[in-house]
């Protein structure tokens, strides 16, 4: 557990092949703000930290470098509710009569998150 928040954030961003500008757009912060997070000269708000953990599907403890366990704690969902990410990735998604590839489904989710968290 030697990783810090900034290094974990950068690692997760690069795993998704996103630039700082792209991730900033998705979560609603400027590229310079995201760069400050990675350099650890600035810290996100609690809401921002939760948003990042949710976006990357990791626990806050993992993101902060307090744990090497990436998976967030599981929560049960009431009958009839769906986790949008799981719904997209566990099922075929059709848009205008065409099945979306896994990359297209992920892009649609990324755009949706960007719009939601603005």
ABEGO torsion letter per residue (X at the ends): XABBAAAAAAAAAAAAGBBAAAAAAAAGBBAAAAAAAAAGABBBBAAAAAAAAAAAGBBAAAAAGABABABBBBBBBBBGBBBAAAAAAABBBBBGGBBBBAAAAAAAAAAAAAAAAX
